[in-house]
Each structure stands twice: as structure tokens, then as C-alpha cells.
């Protein structure tokens, strides 16, 4: 049952994330789709972490699952007015990011020094490199969290950029976990869509859309994002 919930939440998150990226920003469909995406990612990440811990507790997979929860949580608090619960979430999220970065570094050192293949057929050294990449992303995100806690939430473009890249990275975790494995894609999509290039296309489109919207934000072009006023509650 837990695996079924995880698969359903992951599939729903990919669809909702694609919708939120594609529609007009700030519109009703964007706001509602974005919130449903957050809920789906939270369910997917929590169930994935439970399943992975019960199965093998592999560091990379466990970190990726918890990262999805971390990124959607902090992306959501970015566009919410400061309050007790947002501050509590940000403090807890910072602790999670630091802890996951440390676990990733330890896993990376272990992976690059371990020859052979993992039970999933992936070289341990490849897993080690992936762990270092995750550690780098988490460290940068944690630095951003510290800056927010020290100086307060930024306004305008920087605030929207923080929301954008964190939501997109969470979507990347969901989409990457599905499209990276051919057998998973073959169960749902026809044979022409199972090739390496076709499976890489959604990831490239995701990052293309992310960089486009980040450019729009940095260029200060008109956007209508659902950022609530900074009025403490």
C-alpha cells in the first residue's frame, strides 16, 4: 500500500509540476496546481524515505527523498508572509539541509573508494559522485537559508528566484527518479519514448523552463507570482 501511494504521488507530482511550469504565473491554475504539487511531493518524499529506509537505507536515495520534502517546504515558505510557523519550518529545514549535506559527503567518500557495482547495477563510484553533487546543492541551499534567517526574506526578483529554483529542483528529483530508469518508463509509455534521448528530453525541458523563468525574474520583466504581502501573522 505504501509503495502504491508513493508511485501515485510521484506521478501526480510530475504532472502537476509540468502544469505549474507551463501555465500563466500567478493565475488560479498556477496557484492551485502549485499547492497540489507541494502536497504530492511531500507524500512522495515521505513515503520514499520510509520505503528506502526499510529496504536498504541507501544514502543517495534516502537523501534524494528527503531533499524533495526540504525543497518544496522552503519554496512554499518563500512565498508566504513571515509567521511563527514559517520561521519554525525554515529553522527545521536548515537543520535538515545541513544533516543531509553531511550524510551526502560521507556517502560520497565511501562511494568513490568502493569498487564494483551496487545491488541496483550502478557503479559505487558513480553513486559517490552523485552524492557529492547532492552535497554541493544542499550546501548552497543551506547558505541561502542562513542568509534568509540573518537578513530576512528578500523582495522582488530574488524572492521569486528562490521560490522558482527550489520548486524546479524538487520536480527534477521526481522526474529524474522516473525517467532515469528505462523499465519504469516502459511500463507507462510506448517503446519510442524509452530511448535514452527521449527519457532525457523531459529533464532538459524542465531545466530550460527553469532558466527561462529565472531570466524573466532577473530581467525584471512583468510577472504575476502569488507572493503574499510580508505582514506577520
N, C-alpha and C positions, 0 to 999 in steps of 0.2 A: 504493500500500500504506500509506503514512504517513497519507494522508487517511482511509482506511478505519479504521485503528487509532484515529485521533483521533475520528471520529464514533462508533465503538463505545464508546470510553472515556467520551465525553461523555454518551451516552445512558444508559450504565450508572451513571455518577455521579449523574445526576438521579434515577434510580430508587432507588439506594442511599441517597442523601441524604434523599429523602422517607421512606423506611422508617425511617432512624435518627431522624428528627424525630418520627415517629408512634408508635413502639413505646415500651415501658416503658424508662425511662432506667436504665442500669446492668445491664440484662439481657443475656443471651447474644446475642440478636438485635441489640441496640443496639451492643454491643461489636464483634461480627464485621461487621455492616453498616457501622459507622463506619470500621473499618480498611480494608475493601474500598473504601469511598468515598474514603478518602485515596489509596489506590493508583490508583484510576480517575482522580481529579483530577490526580495527578502525571503520569500518562500523557497525559491530555487537555491539560494546561497545557504540558508539554514539547513534545509534537507540534504543538500550535497555534503555539507560539513559533517552531519551526523552519519550519513552513509559511508563517507570516506573514512571517518574515524573508526567506525565499526568494522570496516573491511580491512584496511591496512594502515591507515593514518599516514599515507604518503605525504611528505612535507609540501611538495609543489601543488598537488591537487587540493589539499586542505587549505593552504594559503590562498589559492585562487578562489575557492568557495567563500572564504571569509572576506576576501578583498571585495567581492561583489556586494556584500552587505555593507561594508565600510564605505564604498564609493557612492552607492545610491543614498545612504544615510546622510553623508556630508553634502552631497549635491542637493538634497532636499532642504537641509537646514540653511544652505546658502541663499535660497530664495524665500526664506521665512523671516519675519521680524524677530529680533533678539528677544528671547524669553528664558525662563528658568530651564525649560525642557530642551531648548536648542543648545544652551550652554552646557547642560549636562551631557547631551549627546555628543557635542564636539569634544568635550574632555575625554569621554569614554572612547570616542573614535580615535583620538590621538594616541591613547594607550594601546589600542588595538593595532594601529598602524606601526608603532614602534615595535611592538611584540612580534608582529608578522614579518617586519623587516629583519629582525634578529633571527627568527626561525629560517627565513629565506637565505640569509648569509651562511648560517650553519649548514643548511641543506645544500647550498651551492658548493661550499668547501668539500663536503662529503662526496657530492656527486662527481666533481671534476677529478677526484682522486680515487674513484671506484671504476675499474674496468668492467666490460661486459654489458649485458642488456638487463633492463628491468623486467619484471613479470609481464608488463604490457608490451614488451618488444622494443622499447625506446632505450637508446644508449644512456647509461648513467651520466656520462659526461655532458650529453645534451640537456638532461634534466638539471644538471648543475649550472649550466649556462643560463637556462630559463630561470632558475632560482635567483641568480644574480641580477637578471633583468627585473624580476618582480621586486627584489630588494631595492633597486635603484628607484623604481616608480614609487614604491611605498615611502622611501626616504624623502623624495621630493614632495610627495603629498603631505607627509608629516611636517616638513618645514613650512609648507603653506598653512597648515593648521596652527602651528605655533605663531606665525605672523598674524593670523586672524585673531587669536586669543590675546596677543600683545597689543595690536593696533586697532582691533575692531574689524568688522566686515567692510570690505571696500564697496564703493558705489559704482554704478555705471558699467563700463566695459569690463573692468577686471572682475567684477562680481559675476557678470554673465559668463565670462570666460571660465571662471572656476566651476560654475554650475554645468556648463557645456561639456568640458573635457572629462569631468568625473562621471557624468551620466553616460557619455560615449564610451569611456573605458569599461564601465560596468557592462554595457551592451557588448563590447568586444569580448569580454570574458564569456558571456553566454553564447554568443555567435561562434567564437573560436572553439569552445568545447564541443560544439555540434559539428561544424564544418571541417574541423581538423581530422576527423575520423571518417574514412570513406564508408565503412559499414553502417554507420549511423545515418549518413545521408542517403545511402542506397535503400534504406527501409522506407523512406518517405518520398524521395524524388526519383524521376526516371534516370536511366543509365547515362544519358548525355550530361547530366548535371553532377555526376560523381567523379569527373576527372579532376586532377589537381588544379587546373586553371579555373574551372568553374567553381570549385569549392573556395578558391582564394578570392574570387570576384566579390562576394558579399563583404569580406573583410576590407578589401581595397575601397569599395564604395562607402563603407562606414567611416573609414579614416578620411576619405575625400570629403564627405559631408561634414565631418567634424572640423577639418581645417578650413573649409569654406565658411562655416558659421563663425569660427574663431576670427577669420579675416574680416567678416562683416562686423563683428563686435569691436575688434581693434580699429577698424576703419571708421567707427562711429557712424555707420550707416543706420538709417531708421530701423529699429526693431521694436517689437511689441511683446516683450517677455513678461511672464506673470510674476514679477518681483513685487512682493508686498512691501508697504511702507515700513521704514525702520522705527516702528513705535513699540516700545517694550510692552509686554503683556504680563 
